[in-house]
């Protein structure tokens, strides 16, 4: 891969402004996830949706990630409108979730939720692409920027956990709507990016990314490991509730995992290991985590296992972004993120549909499938390790 010219480092003050506003937006966006991931399924159950339909509905964001999402990220990059597209998707999400909250019939709810996810799903990949451009432009580190999203996830999950014991479960959707409105307002503070048409020296066919075995190994292995969280994201809260745990305890278990994730992001600038090895460690950690979770552990053991989220998600994310920022040219970062999200979406959508049926029959046994997925991702990354060490870095340095 031909290296690109280094992008000059901007002033320290400009970097601080970029980082602070991006951190605020990361926080708002992931506060939405903090309310949605643990408790959207609880709301679905409260309004009368059965386990099969819950699995189908929760598969929708993953489906949009490999169908419509790459077109949104590609269009944003083609029109050099990354920030504008982030603002548009943020405001569209508010309207979409408000409409979702008015639906209680499974098919209508599925259709409205699908329309919402078409514009909601690209928000995080667009934000990561925006962040990695800032990493290259201002000489920043990805982990300390991303940790604010994880911190906000904790706040969102705890707040929603408290509300579960105070308000009726069928009202939880309006908490999600309120948080999405906050994210939309925060998007207006994002700083414009430099026009990459003036920055890029090497013109590269974006389709070449999909013919690049190194890039494909990065996104497929990460998709397998991150996709192994599907059963956890979909049925953990429902399963814990069925075992008699209260809303605050459930929120606390989610919080433990994200606190570990925050610690990993905070310490990531100190990591000396190659990014590919971080991904392998994350995948093997997931094998251990899901194998223990399948055993229906007691709360004390479960609390310790939840700390593994820092490795299974956090370390995998840091390693993947480290590989992408080294390997993908800056002016193609939005497409790279789109393809990465699409790979994860394709795999995760299949997984979400499968876990609904498997959980309905085998309960916690579904986590053995998750362990196998994570192991496959770690194995693929291990097989491809020599390609990573032999490839020259792209111009997207600084992360």
N, C-alpha and C positions, 0 to 999 in steps of 0.2 A: 504494500500500500504506500503510495507516495505521500510523504509528510507535507503538511501545509505550513505556511509561515506562522510563527507565533503571533498571537494577538497581543498588542501592547497592554501592559497592566495599567489600569486607570488609577486615579488618585485614591488614597486611603479613605478620604471622606466620602467620595462617590461610592466606594465599595461598601462602606458602612450603611449608607442610605439604601443602597440596593438590598443588602442583607437584611436590614431591619424591616423593610416593607415586605420583602418576600417571606420572612419568618412570620410576620403577622398573617399573611394570606395562607401560608402553609397551615398555621394554627387553625384558622377559620375553616379551611377545607377539611382538615382531619377531625375537627370537632363534629362535622357532619357524619363522618365515618364512626366517631365515638358514640353517637346516638343511634346510627343506623345499623351497624354490624351486630351489636349485642342484642338490640331490642326490636328491630324491624320484624324478625320472625315471631317474636312474642306478640307484637301487634297483629300480625297476620292470623295467628292462632286465636287471638281474642275476638277477632271479627268473624270467626267461623271458618277459616281456611284450613283444610286438612293437611297432613304431612306430605302427601304426594304433591299437592299443588304448591305447598311452601317450597319444596325442592325445585319445582319448575320455575316459580316466580323468582327465586333467588339465583337461578341460572341466567336470568336476563342480562344483568350487567356484563357477565362474562361473554355472552353471545354478541352483544354490541361491541365488545372489545375486538373481536376478530372480523366483524362485518362492517359496521359503519365507522368505528373509531379511526382506522387508518386513513379513511377518506377525509375525516375532519382534521386530523393532524397534518396530512399531506396538503390540504387546501390552505391551512393556516401558514404553513411554511412557504407554499408557492406564492401566496399573496403577501408574504412578509408581515403577517398580522397575528403574531403569536399572542401578544398581550390582549389585543382586541377580541380574539377568539376565546381567551380565558374569561374575559368579562362577560361575553355573550353566554357561554356555557353556565357560568355561575348564576346569572339572572334567570336563565331558562330552567335551571334546577328548582328554583323557588316555586315557579308556577307549576312545574310538573308534580312535585310532591304535594302541593296543595290539592291538585286534582286527584292524585292517588288517594289522599285521605277521604275523598268523597265516595270511593268505590268499595263495596263489600262483596260483590259477586266475583268469583274467581276469574272468569274469562275477561270481563271488563277491566278488572284490576290489573290483570296481566298485560292487556293492551295499553292501558294508560301508563303503567310502569315502564313498559318497553319504550314508548315514545319519550318518556322522561330520561331514560338511560342513554338514549342516542346522543344527547347533549351533556348528560352528567358524566358518563364514563370517560370522555376525553379529558376531563378537567385535571386529573392527577398526572397523566402522561404529558400534557401540555405544560403543567407546572414544573415537572421534572426537567423537561427540555429547556424551559426558561431558566431554571436553576443551574443546569449544567453549562448553559451559555454564560451565565454570570460567574460560574466557577472559573471558566477560561478567561473571561474578560477582566475580572477583578482579582484574580489570584486567591480565590476563596476555597474552602473545603466543603464538600457536599454534606457530610454527616452533621456538623453543627447547625447547618441551615435546616436540615430535614427533621432534627430532633424536636423542633417547635411544633411540628405537626403531630408527633407522637405525644408530646406533653398535652396538647389540646385534646387529643383522643382520650387521654386519661380524664380530663375535666369533663368532657362530654359524657363519657361512660358513667362516671360517678354521679353526675347531675341526673342523668336518666335513671340510674339505679335507685337514687333517692325517690325520684318521682314515681317509679314503679310501685312503691309501697304507699304512695300518697294519693295518686290519681288512678283512675280506671285504666287498665291496659289498652282499651280501645281508643284512648285519647293520646297515646304515645306518638302517633304520627305528627301531631301538631307541634311537639317538641322538635322533631326533625325539621319541620317547615321553618320554625323560628331560627334554627341554627343555620339553615341554608340561606336565609335572608341576611344574616350577619356576614356570611361568606361573600355574598354578592356585593354588599356594601364595601367590604374590605378590598375587593378586586379593583376598585376604582383608584386605590392608592399605589398600585404597581407602576414602577417606572418603565418608560419605553426602552426597548432594546436598540442597540446599534443595528443599522441595516446591513445584514450579512452579505448583500450583493457587493458592497464595497470592501468587505473584509476577506472574502474567499479568494484565494489565489488559484487553487486547483479546482476546476470544474469537473464534477464526478457524477456519473449517471446514478440516480438514486436506486434504480433497480439492481445495481451492482451489489447493494447490501444483501439482497436476497440470494445472490449467487456466491456470497462470501462464506466459506465454511466456518471461519472463525466467528463471524457475527452470528451465524445460525446456531453454533454450539453454545454461545453465550445466552441467547434468548430462549433456546429450548431447555437447557439445563435449569436456568432460573425459573422458567415456567413450570417445570415439573416440581421443583422444591416449593415455590410459592403456592402452586396449585394444591399442594398437599394440605394446605390450611383450610380447604373447602368445608370439610365436615365440622371443623372447629368453628368456623365463622357462621355456619348455618344452624347447627344443632346443639352447640355447647350450652347456650343459655337455656334452651328448652330442656335438655337432658339434666342440667343441674337443678332446674326448677322442679322437674319430676322427682328428683332425689331429695326434695325438701329444702333446698337452699333458698333463702330470701333474696330479694332484689339487690340489697346492698352487698350481700356476700358475693353474688354473681358479679356485680360491678367491681368488687374488690379483686376477684380472680382475674378479670380482664385487665384491671389496672396493674397488677403484679407483672403480667407479661409485658405490658407497654412500658413500665418503668425500667425493666431490663433492656428493652429495645432502646429507650432513651439513653441509657448508660453506654450502650454500644455505639450509638451515633456520636455521643459526646467524646468518647475516647478514640473514635476512628482515625483522626489525624495522626495518632501515635502508632497505628498499626504498621508493622514492618513487613508483614507477609504479603505475597503477591495476591492480587484480587481473586484469581482463579482458586487459590487455596482457601480463601475465606468462604467462597461459595461451597467448596467441598465440605468444609467444617460445618457450615450451616445445614447442608443436606444430611450429613450423618447425625447431627444433633436432632434433626426432625425425625429420623428413623427411631431414635431412642425415645423422643418425646411422645410420639403417637403410639408406640408399642406399650408404653406405661399407661397412657390415657385409656387404651382399650381394656385395661384390667379393672376398670371402675374403682380407682384408688380413693382412699379417704381424703377428706378436705385438706388435711395437713400435707399429705403427699402431693395432692393436686396443686397445692400452692407452690411447692418446690418445683414441680414440673412446669408450671406456668412461667417461671423465670427463664425457662429455655426458649421462650419467644424471642429473647434478645439475640439468640444464635440462629434459630430457625428462620425468623423473618429479618431481624435487623442486620445480622452479619451477611446473610445472603443478599440483602438489598445493597449494602455498602460495597460488597465485592462485585456485584453486577454493575452498579453505577461506575465503579472504578474501571472496570473493563470497557464499558461503553465510552467513557470520557477519554480513554486512551485510544480506542479503536475507531470511533465514528467521528468524521469531520464535524466541526462546530456547525456549519451551515446545513448539515443534514441531521442534526440532533433530533428535531421534531419528528422526522420520518423514522429515525432509529427508535425513538420512544414509542411511536405508533406501531411499528412492527413488533417490538418487544411486548407491548400490551396486547396486540393481536394474537401472538403465540400463546401468551398466558390465557387470553380469553377463550381461544379455541379449546385448549386443554381443560380449563376450569369449567367451561359450560358443560362439557361432557361429564366432568366429575360431579358438578352440582346436581345434574339430573340423576346420576347414578347413586349419589349418597342419599337422596331422598328415598329411593326404593330400598336401598340396603339398610338404612337406619330404621325404616319402618319394620323390617324383618329381623335384623340382627343387633340393633341398638349400637352400643359402643364398639361392636366388632367392626364397624365401618372404618375405624382408625387403622386397622391393619392394612387396608388398601392405601390409606394415606402414607403409611410408613414405606410401602413398596414404591410409591411414586417418588418420594423424597430420595430413597436409595438409588433409583434409576437416574435422577438428576445429578446426584453426587458422582455416580459412576461415569456418566457421560462427560462431566467436567474433568474428571481424572483422566479419562482417555484422551481428551483434547488438550491436556495441559502443555504439551511440547509446542503446539501451535501458538499458544499465547506468549510464551517466553521468546519465540523466534520472530514475532511480528514487530515491525517498527511502530512507534506511537504516532497517532495523528496529531494535528496541531491543537487539539483540545486538551491542553495540559492545564495544570493548576489545581487538580483535584486529588 
